[in-house]
Amino acid sequence: MAGRPLSVAECDRLWQAWTPAEAAERLSGTPPCWYVAAGWALDLFVGGLGRAHSDLEIGVPRERFGEILDAFPGFEWDVVGDGCAWPFPEEADSQHQTWLREPATGLYRLDVFREPHLGDRWVCRRAASITLPYDELILRTADGIPYVIPEVVLLFKAKARRAKDETDFLRALPTMNRSRRSRLSGWLSRVHPGHPWLETLSNHRY
């Protein structure tokens, strides 16, 4: 079924995302199954706000999305992908993004990635051969906010290489230890052979 087209202007107008701390407070009664993803995760890793964020993404094992749903009674959800939106659960099997909408305002507050997994192991949706146990995938801030490791964030950012992705890469790189850089390099070589970041990684002094 065709979805409702989403324009850039509409997204700019309707997105007023929570911060990771606000999302964590609202999810405080939820079992530990979620983590901050994308650009915000890098800021939590580095330890400071690097740039403004237009949205907030969190990841959750696909089969545990129901626990996130239960945490937000009265809210509405849209499945989003390919520039279109569908009321959840339409197209949920073919798209991984789910935007939480506040009915009173119509504003989007949170983007939930429903991610593939095998039991207690995360599976990369870009390359199913890349997996990690969740206790290795997720780090926590001093006040307990869970977030995904930086090499996973950058692996996904590598595809588009928007200006903000380049900025995020260069900001996070000096804070990543040898093991994290090595892992990112190995993943990039498999998923994006010849990627320009590979040279930067190989030339970086440890």
C-alpha positions in Angstrom: 0.0 0.0 0.0 1.3 3.4 -0.9 2.3 5.6 2.0 1.8 9.2 2.7 4.6 11.3 1.2 6.8 13.1 3.7 8.4 16.4 2.6 11.5 17.8 4.0 9.6 20.9 5.0 7.0 18.8 6.9 9.7 16.9 8.8 11.5 20.2 9.7 8.2 21.6 11.0 7.0 18.5 12.9 10.2 17.2 14.4 10.8 18.5 18.0 12.7 15.7 19.5 13.3 14.8 23.1 16.8 14.7 24.4 18.4 11.4 25.4 17.8 12.3 29.1 14.1 13.0 28.4 13.7 9.8 26.5 15.5 7.8 29.2 13.2 9.3 31.9 10.1 8.3 29.9 11.5 4.8 29.4 12.7 4.3 32.9 10.1 1.7 33.6 10.9 -0.3 30.5 13.2 -3.4 30.7 16.7 -2.7 29.5 16.3 -3.4 25.8 16.9 0.0 24.1 19.9 2.3 23.4 20.5 5.8 21.9 21.7 5.5 18.3 23.1 7.7 15.5 24.5 11.2 16.1 23.4 11.5 19.7 25.2 8.3 20.6 28.5 9.8 19.4 27.9 12.9 21.6 27.2 10.6 24.6 30.4 8.7 23.8 32.6 11.8 23.4 31.0 13.5 26.4 29.5 16.7 25.0 27.2 18.2 22.5 29.0 18.4 19.1 26.2 19.9 17.0 22.4 20.5 17.0 20.3 17.4 16.4 17.0 17.6 14.5 15.8 14.2 15.8 16.5 11.5 18.4 17.0 7.8 17.3 17.0 4.8 19.6 17.5 1.2 18.7 15.7 -1.8 20.0 15.6 -5.5 19.1 12.8 -5.9 16.6 11.0 -8.5 18.7 11.0 -6.3 21.7 9.5 -3.2 20.1 6.2 -4.0 21.9 7.9 -3.0 25.2 8.6 0.4 23.8 5.0 0.7 22.6 3.8 -0.2 26.1 5.8 2.7 27.5 3.9 5.3 25.5 0.2 4.8 25.9 -1.8 7.4 24.1 0.9 8.2 21.6 0.7 7.3 17.9 3.3 5.7 15.7 4.2 6.0 12.0 6.3 3.6 10.1 8.7 5.6 7.9 10.9 4.9 4.9 11.6 5.8 1.3 10.2 9.3 1.9 6.7 8.0 3.0 4.9 7.3 6.2 2.3 4.6 7.1 0.3 4.2 10.3 1.9 1.4 12.4 2.0 -1.5 11.9 1.5 -1.1 8.1 4.8 -1.8 6.2 6.5 -2.5 9.5 8.0 -5.7 8.1 9.7 -3.8 5.2 10.9 -0.7 7.0 12.8 -0.4 10.3 12.1 3.2 11.4 9.1 4.0 13.6 8.4 7.6 14.5 6.5 8.4 17.8 3.9 11.2 17.4 2.4 13.2 20.2 -1.3 13.4 19.4 -2.0 16.7 21.2 0.5 18.6 19.1 1.2 16.3 16.0 4.9 16.6 16.8 7.4 13.8 16.3 9.5 13.2 19.5 11.4 9.9 18.9 12.5 7.6 16.1 12.8 4.0 17.1 14.9 1.6 14.9 13.5 -1.9 15.1 16.7 -3.8 14.5 17.4 -7.4 13.5 18.9 -9.7 16.1 19.5 -13.4 16.8 18.6 -14.0 20.4 20.9 -11.9 22.5 23.0 -10.8 19.6 22.5 -7.6 17.5 22.7 -8.1 13.7 23.8 -5.4 11.4 21.0 -4.7 8.9 23.5 -3.7 6.2 25.6 -6.8 6.6 24.1 -9.8 8.5 27.6 -11.3 9.0 28.4 -8.5 11.4 26.9 -9.3 14.8 27.7 -8.4 18.5 26.4 -9.5 21.8 24.3 -6.7 23.3 26.5 -6.3 26.4 29.3 -5.4 23.9 27.1 -3.3 21.7 25.8 -1.0 24.4 27.7 1.5 26.6 26.2 3.7 29.4 26.8 7.2 30.5 27.6 8.0 34.1 23.9 8.6 34.8 22.9 5.3 33.1 21.7 6.4 29.6 22.4 3.4 27.2 23.9 4.2 23.8 25.4 2.2 21.0 29.2 2.0 20.5 30.7 4.6 18.1 32.0 2.2 15.5 28.4 1.0 14.8 27.2 4.6 14.5 30.0 5.4 12.0 29.5 2.3 10.0 25.9 3.4 9.2 27.0 7.0 8.7 29.6 6.0 6.2 27.0 5.2 3.5 25.7 8.8 3.0 28.8 10.8 4.0 26.7 14.0 4.5 28.5 17.0 5.9 27.3 16.1 9.4 28.5 12.6 9.0 32.0 13.7 8.1 32.0 16.1 11.1 30.8 13.3 13.4 33.5 11.0 12.1 36.4 13.5 12.6 35.1 14.4 16.1 34.7 10.8 17.3 37.9 9.4 15.9 40.4 10.8 18.4 38.3 9.5 21.3 38.1 5.9 19.9 40.8 3.5 21.1 42.9 1.2 18.8 40.4 -1.7 19.2 37.4 0.4 18.1 39.2 2.0 15.2 40.4 -1.4 14.0 36.9 -2.8 14.2 35.5 0.1 12.3 38.2 -0.3 9.6 37.4 -4.0 9.2 33.7 -3.4 8.9 34.1 -0.6 6.4 36.3 -2.8 4.3 33.6 -5.4 4.1 30.5 -3.1 3.7 32.0 -0.2 1.8 35.3 -1.3 0.2 37.5 1.6 -0.8 35.7 4.1 1.5 37.7 7.3 2.0 37.5 6.9 5.8 39.7 3.8 5.5 42.7 5.9 4.6 42.0 8.3 7.4 41.8 5.4 9.8 45.0 3.8 8.5 46.9 7.1 8.7 45.7 8.0 12.2 48.4 7.8 14.8 47.4 5.7 17.8 
